[in-house]
Amino acid sequence: MRRYILKRLAQAIVVLWAAYTLSFILLSVLPGDAIRNRINAPDSLMTPQQAQTLLEYYGSNRPLIEQYFRELGGLFTGDLGYSITNGGTVWSLLTLNLPSTAKLTGLGLVIGLVFAAIVALLINYAKFGWLKDIFSFLPALFTSVPIFVIGIIVLNVFAFDLHWIPPVDDHTFTALIAPAATVGLVVSGPLAQVLSNSIRLTRGQPFVHVMHAKGAGEGYVFRKDILRNSSLPILTLLGLTIGELLAGAVVTESVYARAGLGQLIVTSVNTQDLPVVQGIVLLTTAIYVTVNFITDIVYPFIDPRITLDGKTTRVTRTRRAATAEELGGDLVGAAELSKERSPVEVARP
């Protein structure tokens, strides 16, 4: 366990460094210089001494490689620098805009999970074939439609036609529902598709047929075995969904005119505010790495065969016998379990 955590921490540091380096390179090759543009602006009242001090602080008069290592060294002391456009610290800008984006992505994730679960259950358990066909079409629809299209449709229908929500952010919960639903619908597509397929495959497993043969109802089988066995693929995809949520926040906050990290990074890229962009990149990368780390930690609690130290766990005959005993000593159930849960080695995915 300790070795695994140390390994993942080392990987996280490498990912953060790679994200920081890539953002620095991409912003450095853009035409123009935000520092000199600010100095040469018509409304600038800087003296030559002030302009020189500004150039020296941001390192614009130094070689690019020296600028890179100088700013990289500041990260180890927690110094992300100051914004070029407004002079505020990067940390203050991040802490000011992060709560709004966190509310948006958090509620969007909840809406996406609820909608994905409803769609997946109806696809597998709906009694009418036409209803299954309708809901089977929804995951592909929400996956293929761009997020800004969904945002514009939701805004026009619920804000301008029905007047259920305000057209702009007024810092109320009602104004948060529409952008969160937009993000949630987009991420619900792949979640619903994976969960639906996982439930369908699990329902076809022999141990499910054995439980039905013992008289267990559909609801009991779903709660006891199908739900847990179907959740691992969703848990894996959930870690990747965080990245899509953060990316979708950029577009969603622009459509709904919400303040947040999305709006901040768009403004910072347009003005080439390098310290702010790099601060946002580091923050979002750290969130993404942390969520995926927690996801990996949760795996063994859902499937005990999965370990975190890279070793394999063997499902033994003793475990199969104990499971067969739970079924009441049924010989058919024991035979099916012997086929389904034969000794296998399951490594961490």
C-alpha positions in Angstrom: 0.0 0.0 0.0 2.7 2.5 1.0 4.8 1.6 -2.1 1.7 2.1 -4.3 1.0 5.5 -2.8 4.6 6.7 -3.2 4.6 5.5 -6.8 1.4 7.4 -7.6 2.7 10.5 -5.9 5.8 10.3 -8.1 3.6 9.9 -11.2 1.5 12.9 -10.1 4.6 15.1 -9.8 5.7 14.0 -13.3 2.2 14.8 -14.7 2.2 18.2 -13.1 5.6 19.0 -14.4 4.6 17.9 -18.0 1.5 20.0 -17.9 3.3 23.0 -16.7 6.1 22.6 -19.3 3.6 22.1 -22.1 1.6 25.2 -21.2 4.8 27.3 -20.9 5.9 26.2 -24.4 2.6 26.7 -26.1 2.1 30.2 -24.6 5.7 31.2 -25.3 5.4 30.6 -29.0 2.3 32.8 -29.4 3.0 36.0 -31.2 3.2 39.2 -29.1 4.4 40.0 -25.6 1.9 40.8 -22.9 4.5 42.7 -20.8 5.7 45.0 -23.6 2.1 45.5 -24.8 1.2 46.7 -21.3 4.2 49.0 -21.2 3.6 50.4 -24.7 -0.2 50.8 -24.2 -1.4 54.4 -24.9 -3.0 54.7 -21.5 0.2 53.5 -19.7 1.6 55.9 -17.2 4.8 53.9 -16.4 8.1 55.6 -16.2 11.1 54.0 -17.8 12.3 52.8 -14.4 9.0 51.2 -13.7 8.9 49.5 -17.1 12.4 48.1 -16.5 11.4 46.8 -13.1 8.4 45.1 -14.7 10.6 43.5 -17.4 13.1 42.2 -14.8 10.4 40.8 -12.5 8.7 38.7 -15.3 12.0 38.0 -17.0 10.9 39.2 -20.4 14.4 40.5 -21.1 16.0 37.1 -20.3 16.4 34.0 -22.5 13.4 31.7 -22.6 15.1 28.8 -20.9 16.1 31.0 -18.0 12.5 32.3 -17.7 11.3 28.6 -17.6 13.6 27.5 -14.8 13.1 30.7 -12.8 9.3 30.3 -12.8 9.6 26.6 -12.2 11.7 27.2 -9.2 9.1 29.5 -7.8 6.6 26.6 -7.7 8.6 24.8 -5.1 8.0 27.7 -2.7 4.3 28.0 -3.6 4.9 31.2 -5.5 2.7 31.3 -8.6 3.5 34.9 -9.3 1.3 37.8 -10.2 -1.2 38.4 -12.9 0.2 40.5 -15.8 -3.2 42.1 -16.5 -4.5 43.2 -13.1 -1.4 42.8 -10.8 -3.2 40.5 -8.3 -1.6 37.3 -7.1 -2.4 34.1 -9.1 -3.5 32.4 -5.8 -6.0 35.1 -5.1 -7.5 34.8 -8.6 -7.7 31.0 -8.3 -9.4 31.0 -4.9 -11.8 33.7 -6.1 -13.0 31.7 -9.1 -12.6 28.1 -8.0 -15.8 27.9 -5.8 -18.1 28.9 -8.8 -16.5 26.2 -11.0 -16.6 23.7 -8.2 -20.3 24.2 -7.7 -20.9 23.9 -11.5 -18.9 20.7 -12.0 -20.1 19.1 -8.7 -23.8 19.5 -9.5 -23.1 18.6 -13.1 -21.5 15.4 -12.1 -24.5 14.5 -9.8 -27.0 15.2 -12.6 -24.9 13.2 -15.1 -24.7 10.2 -12.7 -28.4 10.3 -11.9 -29.4 10.6 -15.6 -27.0 7.9 -16.7 -28.3 5.5 -14.0 -31.9 6.2 -15.1 -31.2 5.6 -18.8 -29.1 2.5 -18.1 -31.8 1.0 -15.9 -34.6 1.7 -18.4 -32.5 0.2 -21.3 -32.1 -3.0 -19.4 -35.4 -3.3 -17.4 -38.0 -1.4 -19.3 -41.0 -3.7 -20.2 -41.8 -2.1 -23.5 -39.4 -2.5 -26.5 -40.1 0.9 -28.0 -39.2 2.5 -24.6 -35.8 0.6 -24.6 -35.1 1.8 -28.2 -35.8 5.4 -27.3 -33.5 5.4 -24.3 -30.8 3.4 -26.1 -30.6 6.3 -28.6 -29.9 8.9 -25.9 -26.3 8.1 -24.9 -25.1 8.4 -28.4 -27.0 11.6 -28.9 -25.6 13.3 -25.8 -22.1 12.1 -26.7 -22.1 13.4 -30.2 -23.8 16.8 -29.7 -21.3 19.6 -28.8 -21.7 21.1 -25.4 -22.2 24.6 -26.6 -25.2 23.4 -28.7 -26.8 21.8 -25.7 -26.1 25.0 -23.7 -27.7 27.3 -26.2 -30.8 25.0 -26.6 -31.2 24.8 -22.8 -30.7 28.6 -22.4 -33.2 29.5 -25.1 -35.9 27.0 -24.0 -35.8 27.4 -20.2 -34.6 31.0 -19.9 -36.1 32.9 -22.9 -39.2 30.8 -23.7 -40.3 29.3 -20.4 -38.7 31.9 -18.1 -37.9 29.3 -15.5 -34.3 30.3 -15.1 -32.5 33.7 -15.3 -30.6 34.3 -18.6 -27.5 35.4 -16.7 -25.8 34.3 -13.5 -27.4 36.1 -10.6 -25.6 34.0 -8.0 -28.7 32.0 -7.1 -29.2 28.2 -7.1 -31.8 28.5 -9.9 -29.2 30.1 -12.2 -26.8 27.2 -11.5 -29.3 24.4 -12.5 -29.2 25.1 -16.3 -25.4 25.2 -16.8 -25.0 22.2 -14.4 -27.6 20.3 -16.4 -25.8 21.2 -19.6 -22.5 19.7 -18.4 -24.3 16.8 -16.8 -26.1 15.8 -20.0 -22.9 15.8 -21.9 -21.0 13.5 -19.5 -24.0 11.3 -19.0 -23.7 9.9 -22.5 -20.6 7.7 -22.1 -21.5 6.9 -18.4 -25.0 5.6 -19.4 -23.5 3.6 -22.3 -20.9 1.9 -20.2 -23.2 1.3 -17.3 -25.9 -0.1 -19.6 -23.5 -2.6 -21.3 -22.0 -3.6 -17.9 -25.5 -4.3 -16.4 -26.4 -6.3 -19.5 -23.3 -8.4 -19.4 -23.6 -9.0 -15.6 -27.2 -10.1 -16.0 -26.0 -12.8 -18.3 -23.5 -14.3 -15.9 -24.2 -17.8 -14.5 -24.2 -16.7 -10.9 -27.1 -14.4 -11.6 -29.1 -17.4 -13.2 -28.2 -19.4 -10.1 -29.7 -16.8 -7.8 -32.8 -16.6 -9.9 -33.1 -20.4 -9.7 -32.9 -20.2 -6.0 -36.0 -17.9 -6.0 -34.3 -14.5 -5.6 -36.2 -11.7 -7.1 -34.9 -9.2 -9.7 -34.6 -6.4 -7.3 -32.7 -8.5 -4.7 -30.3 -9.8 -7.3 -29.7 -6.3 -8.6 -28.9 -4.8 -5.2 -26.8 -7.7 -4.0 -24.7 -8.6 -7.1 -25.5 -6.8 -10.3 -25.0 -3.2 -9.0 -21.6 -3.9 -7.4 -20.3 -6.0 -10.3 -21.4 -3.4 -12.8 -19.9 -0.4 -11.0 -16.2 -1.0 -11.7 -16.3 0.2 -15.3 -18.3 3.3 -14.2 -15.8 4.0 -11.5 -12.9 3.8 -14.0 -14.8 6.1 -16.4 -15.7 8.5 -13.6 -12.1 9.4 -13.0 -11.7 10.3 -16.7 -15.0 12.2 -16.6 -13.5 14.8 -14.3 -11.3 16.1 -17.1 -14.3 16.4 -19.4 -16.2 18.3 -16.7 -13.4 20.8 -16.3 -13.1 21.2 -20.0 -16.9 21.6 -20.4 -16.9 24.3 -17.7 -14.9 26.6 -20.0 -17.6 26.5 -22.7 -20.5 26.4 -20.3 -19.4 29.4 -18.3 -19.0 31.3 -21.6 -22.5 30.5 -22.8 -24.1 31.3 -19.5 -21.8 34.3 -18.6 -20.7 32.7 -15.4 -17.6 33.7 -13.5 -15.2 30.9 -12.9 -12.0 29.2 -13.9 -13.4 28.7 -17.4 -13.9 32.4 -18.0 -10.6 33.2 -16.3 -8.6 30.9 -18.5 -10.2 32.2 -21.7 -9.4 35.8 -20.7 -5.9 34.9 -19.6 -5.1 33.1 -22.9 -6.4 36.1 -24.9 -4.2 38.5 -22.9 -1.2 36.0 -22.7 -1.3 36.2 -19.0 1.2 33.4 -18.6 1.3 33.1 -14.8 -2.5 32.8 -14.5 -2.8 30.2 -17.3 -0.1 28.1 -15.7 -1.7 28.4 -12.3 -5.0 27.1 -13.7 -3.3 24.3 -15.6 -1.5 23.2 -12.4 -4.7 23.4 -10.4 -6.9 21.4 -12.8 -4.2 18.9 -13.4 -3.8 18.4 -9.6 -7.6 17.9 -9.3 -7.6 15.4 -12.1 -4.7 13.4 -10.7 -6.2 13.4 -7.2 -9.6 12.1 -8.4 -8.0 9.3 -10.4 -5.9 8.4 -7.3 -8.9 8.2 -5.1 -10.6 6.1 -7.8 -7.8 3.5 -7.7 -7.9 3.4 -3.9 -11.7 2.5 -4.0 -11.2 -0.5 -6.4 -10.3 -3.1 -3.7 -13.4 -2.2 -1.6 -15.7 -3.1 -4.6 -13.7 -6.1 -5.8 -11.5 -7.7 -3.1 -9.6 -9.6 -5.8 -7.9 -6.3 -6.9 -4.9 -5.2 -4.9 -2.9 -2.0 -4.9 0.6 -3.4 -4.6 0.6 -4.9 -8.2 0.4 -8.5 -6.9 -2.3 -10.8 -8.0 -5.0 -12.3 -5.9 -6.2 -15.9 -6.5 -9.9 -16.8 -6.1 -9.6 -20.2 -4.4 -11.8 -23.3 -4.1 -12.4 -22.4 -0.5 -14.0 -19.2 -1.5 -16.1 -20.9 -4.1 -17.2 -23.5 -1.5 -18.2 -20.7 0.9 -20.1 -18.9 -1.7 -21.9 -22.2 -2.7 -22.8 -22.7 1.0 -24.4 -19.2 1.0 -26.6 -20.4 -1.8 -27.8 -23.2 0.4 -25.5 -26.0 -0.7 -27.2 -26.2 -4.1 -25.1 -28.6 -6.3 -26.1 -26.8 -9.5 -25.2 -23.5 -8.0 -21.9 -24.9 -6.9 -21.2 -26.2 -10.3 -22.0 -22.9 -12.0 -19.8 -21.1 -9.5 -17.0 -23.5 -10.2 -17.2 -22.6 -13.9 -17.7 -18.8 -13.3 -15.2 -18.3 -10.4 -12.5 -20.8 -11.3 -9.0 -19.8 -10.1 -8.1 -16.6 -11.9 -5.5 -14.0 -11.4 -6.7 -10.4 -11.4 -4.2 -7.7 -11.5 -4.9 -4.0 -10.9 -6.2 -2.5 -14.1 
